[in-house]
Amino acid sequence: MAVIGGGSTGTSIAFYLQKKGAGKVALIEKDEIAWGQTGKSTAVVRMHYSTEELVKLASASYPILKDMEAKVGGPSGFIECGVVVAGGEQDAAAINANVKMQKGLGVDTSLITARDLSEIEPHIQTDGIAAAAYEPHSGFADPVATAKSFADAFVREGGMVQTRTLVKGFRLNGNRITAIVTDNNTIEADTVINASGVWANDLLSSLNISLPIDVIHEYVVLIKRPQSFQGSHIVFMDVPNNYYIVPKSTSQTCVSVLTGDMSRRERSPSSYDDVQSGPDFETMNDFAEKLAYRFPTMREAEALGGWSGLEDVTPDWHPIFDWSSTLENLFNAVGLSGHGFKICPALGMFASDLILRRKSNLIDHHFFAEDRFSVGRTISARLNAGSMA
Ligand SMILES: Cc1cc2nc3c(=O)[nH]c(=O)nc-3n(C[C@H](O)[C@H](O)[C@H](O)COP(=O)(O)OP(=O)(O)OC[C@H]3O[C@@H](n4cnc5c(N)ncnc54)[C@H](O)[C@@H]3O)c2cc1C
């Protein structure tokens, strides 16, 4: 078997395949482990979603990310700081319904009042917040450490990692792949797992396969907090204002968007060569204004710069996670947009179940099937906020 892509998705799938006795598994990565979008991720770990399937995947992943050293043998860098998802009047019904559904699935979450929120986060100004969901034990992790921990554990289980190796094409026999062709060698494979993220359509172009995945762009801005706002804080997701914050160290905070720039949708990451640098003035100004409103003390904050990220987005913001509808032994694990990190352990368990046993107890495997778009079974979300789908 061959897994293409050494991000959080591919490393987790490779690990669980190898651990469950898949035989000889190769993990092929064109750069280094976590050098793709995993390394750009803000890596928020929360359970708040509007579909049961994503909630189940996030819930199954949480204990692994929280206790990765014991469960996988390496760190995830998980920090439990609490996560709040906040909305205005227009979001209240969706947030209330989401929390009810999540509680039914055993998630430790609750609806909190504006007063509760001020107690949890004294720096916050709560005007306009009509609903808020609080997960006290959620937080964020280190995406690079997590992917490396999976890759190292995969090697300990007997897997083979080949980095600096670009998959350029495939050998076929009828509608089966027999080998993958790289710039270094040819690797025979009875099953191929495509975990190439935003590069999915570039990778599949030699097979004339085109998945309904667009690549969108977003910036992450790193901020130095003022003296009056030191220490940690909650992850705060402001749905109507389309941004969220994540604490980084005791004095810095990352700010980014819940939905990336949908005015520009490309098929390939290479189309974004013009914006692959740090955030522009307009973006930093926009974040500064939103933050100063919600956290008045942040008026004194200083932008330190930041970076660009890309997301692989399907029309319904849910992944394509199933056998290919074109080739028998190709499994697609792509279209993860802003969801992929927090659910990466469960993705590995789920994919390895489907590949080795053709079924999984985690969720119904038809839910993320590729053909849902052609048969009109697209998934709908309660919150209209991209990564919060
Ligand atoms: C700015 C940003 C913030 C985010 N924040 C969050 C968050 O808070 N929480 C969350 O859960 N998710 C978040 N995400 C999403 C999450 O990070 C990703 O969905 C997740 O890391 C899964 O990535 P991946 O492994 O699918 O893709 P990647 O990490 O991009 O991995 C794909 C790999 O495939 C390799 N590859 C591609 N083509 C080839 C080829 N032909 N040959 C060999 N190798 C190839 C690439 O080099 C790459 O390393 C965020 C993403 C971004 C960009």
The ligand as an SDF file (V2000), in Angstrom:
LIG
                    3D

 53 58  0  0  0  0  0  0  0  0999 V2000
   -4.2190   28.6070    8.0290 C   0  0  0  0  0  0  0  0  0  0  0  0
   -4.8780   27.3020    8.3670 C   0  0  0  0  0  0  0  0  0  0  0  0
   -5.4680   27.1430    9.6100 C   0  0  0  0  0  0  0  0  0  0  0  0
   -6.0840   25.9400    9.9210 C   0  0  0  0  0  0  0  0  0  0  0  0
   -6.6130   25.7950   11.1580 N   0  0  0  0  0  0  0  0  0  0  0  0
   -7.1620   24.6100   11.5120 C   0  0  0  0  0  0  0  0  0  0  0  0
   -7.6490   24.4300   12.8160 C   0  0  0  0  0  0  0  0  0  0  0  0
   -7.6340   25.3490   13.6270 O   0  0  0  0  0  0  0  0  0  0  0  0
   -8.1360   23.2010   13.1490 N   0  0  0  0  0  0  0  0  0  0  0  0
   -8.1870   22.1890   12.2480 C   0  0  0  0  0  0  0  0  0  0  0  0
   -8.6880   21.1120   12.5890 O   0  0  0  0  0  0  0  0  0  0  0  0
   -7.7370   22.3350   10.9870 N   0  0  0  0  0  0  0  0  0  0  0  0
   -7.2000   23.5220   10.6090 C   0  0  0  0  0  0  0  0  0  0  0  0
   -6.7300   23.6830    9.3450 N   0  0  0  0  0  0  0  0  0  0  0  0
   -6.8310   22.5770    8.3910 C   0  0  0  0  0  0  0  0  0  0  0  0
   -5.8120   21.5210    8.6800 C   0  0  0  0  0  0  0  0  0  0  0  0
   -4.5840   22.0800    9.0070 O   0  0  0  0  0  0  0  0  0  0  0  0
   -5.6500   20.5490    7.5060 C   0  0  0  0  0  0  0  0  0  0  0  0
   -6.9280   20.1640    7.0320 O   0  0  0  0  0  0  0  0  0  0  0  0
   -4.9210   19.3370    8.0180 C   0  0  0  0  0  0  0  0  0  0  0  0
   -3.6520   19.6850    8.5030 O   0  0  0  0  0  0  0  0  0  0  0  0
   -4.8420   18.2130    7.0090 C   0  0  0  0  0  0  0  0  0  0  0  0
   -3.8840   18.4360    6.0810 O   0  0  0  0  0  0  0  0  0  0  0  0
   -3.5630   17.3220    4.9910 P   0  0  0  0  0  0  0  0  0  0  0  0
   -2.6590   16.3010    5.5720 O   0  0  0  0  0  0  0  0  0  0  0  0
   -4.8290   16.8510    4.3740 O   0  0  0  0  0  0  0  0  0  0  0  0
   -2.8180   18.2180    3.9210 O   0  0  0  0  0  0  0  0  0  0  0  0
   -1.3020   18.7310    3.9560 P   0  0  0  0  0  0  0  0  0  0  0  0
   -0.8030   18.9900    5.3040 O   0  0  0  0  0  0  0  0  0  0  0  0
   -1.2090   19.8420    2.9730 O   0  0  0  0  0  0  0  0  0  0  0  0
   -0.5550   17.4510    3.4340 O   0  0  0  0  0  0  0  0  0  0  0  0
   -0.5660   17.0450    2.0830 C   0  0  0  0  0  0  0  0  0  0  0  0
    0.8340   16.6110    1.7570 C   0  0  0  0  0  0  0  0  0  0  0  0
    0.8590   15.9920    0.4840 O   0  0  0  0  0  0  0  0  0  0  0  0
    2.0900   16.2640   -0.1120 C   0  0  0  0  0  0  0  0  0  0  0  0
    1.9490   16.0680   -1.5450 N   0  0  0  0  0  0  0  0  0  0  0  0
    1.0930   16.7120   -2.3780 C   0  0  0  0  0  0  0  0  0  0  0  0
    1.2290   16.2640   -3.6520 N   0  0  0  0  0  0  0  0  0  0  0  0
    2.1960   15.3180   -3.6040 C   0  0  0  0  0  0  0  0  0  0  0  0
    2.8020   14.5180   -4.6050 C   0  0  0  0  0  0  0  0  0  0  0  0
    2.4600   14.5890   -5.9060 N   0  0  0  0  0  0  0  0  0  0  0  0
    3.7830   13.6530   -4.2240 N   0  0  0  0  0  0  0  0  0  0  0  0
    4.1600   13.5530   -2.9190 C   0  0  0  0  0  0  0  0  0  0  0  0
    3.6260   14.3160   -1.9430 N   0  0  0  0  0  0  0  0  0  0  0  0
    2.6510   15.1810   -2.2750 C   0  0  0  0  0  0  0  0  0  0  0  0
    2.3350   17.7310    0.2630 C   0  0  0  0  0  0  0  0  0  0  0  0
    3.6840   18.1050    0.1750 O   0  0  0  0  0  0  0  0  0  0  0  0
    1.7990   17.7920    1.6830 C   0  0  0  0  0  0  0  0  0  0  0  0
    2.8030   17.6330    2.6560 O   0  0  0  0  0  0  0  0  0  0  0  0
   -6.1120   24.8760    8.9800 C   0  0  0  0  0  0  0  0  0  0  0  0
   -5.5080   25.0390    7.7370 C   0  0  0  0  0  0  0  0  0  0  0  0
   -4.8940   26.2430    7.4310 C   0  0  0  0  0  0  0  0  0  0  0  0
   -4.2400   26.3960    6.0850 C   0  0  0  0  0  0  0  0  0  0  0  0
  1  2  1  0
  2  3  1  0
  2 52  2  0
  3  4  2  0
  4  5  1  0
  4 50  1  0
  5  6  2  0
  6  7  1  0
  6 13  1  0
  7  8  2  0
  7  9  1  0
  9 10  1  0
 10 11  2  0
 10 12  1  0
 12 13  2  0
 13 14  1  0
 14 15  1  0
 14 50  1  0
 15 16  1  0
 16 17  1  0
 16 18  1  0
 18 19  1  0
 18 20  1  0
 20 21  1  0
 20 22  1  0
 22 23  1  0
 23 24  1  0
 24 25  2  0
 24 26  1  0
 24 27  1  0
 27 28  1  0
 28 29  2  0
 28 30  1  0
 28 31  1  0
 31 32  1  0
 32 33  1  0
 33 34  1  0
 33 48  1  0
 34 35  1  0
 35 36  1  0
 35 46  1  0
 36 37  1  0
 36 45  1  0
 37 38  2  0
 38 39  1  0
 39 40  1  0
 39 45  2  0
 40 41  1  0
 40 42  2  0
 42 43  1  0
 43 44  2  0
 44 45  1  0
 46 47  1  0
 46 48  1  0
 48 49  1  0
 50 51  2  0
 51 52  1  0
 52 53  1  0
M  END
$$$$
